[in-house]
Amino acid sequence: MGIVKVTKSAFIDKTDKKKRFVAVQVRFEEKLTKPISLDLIKKTKNISHLPLIKQSRLSVMPIDYKSWKIIYNMGKI
């Protein structure tokens, strides 16, 4: 698990023949020392407002700085 930075915002996924899905282009930034499970994120009350918890099919999402720092620190322990 690691951190990536979005380098190209949403565009139509070339592999989706029905053109319903979008993709983003990313660049590797940093490897985390500890995996962060979705279960652990769900149990952390300070970040329970995130779309990651509320939407079942989400791979990329915006995140506020406070929530980002909580998740980042979970992966660096």
Residue, then its C-alpha position, 0 to 999 in steps of 0.5 A: m500500500g502506498i500514496v499516489k498523486v493524481t496527475k490527470s483528472a477524470f477521463i473516460d476509461k478506454t477499457d469500458k466499451k459502454k463509456r460509463f466509467v472514468a479513470v484518473q492517471v496517478r504517480f507513485e509518491e510513497k510506500l506506507t510501512k503498515p497497510i490500512s484496512l477498510d475495517l480500521i478506517k471504518k472503526t476510526k470515528n474521526i474519519s467516519h464522514l469520508p465517502l470511502i465509508k459511505q460508497s461501496r464502489l469508490s477508488v478515488m476521492p477528495i479528502d480534507y487535510k485533517s482526515w488525510k493526516i489521520i490516515y497517513n499516520m495510521g500507515k506510518i506507525 
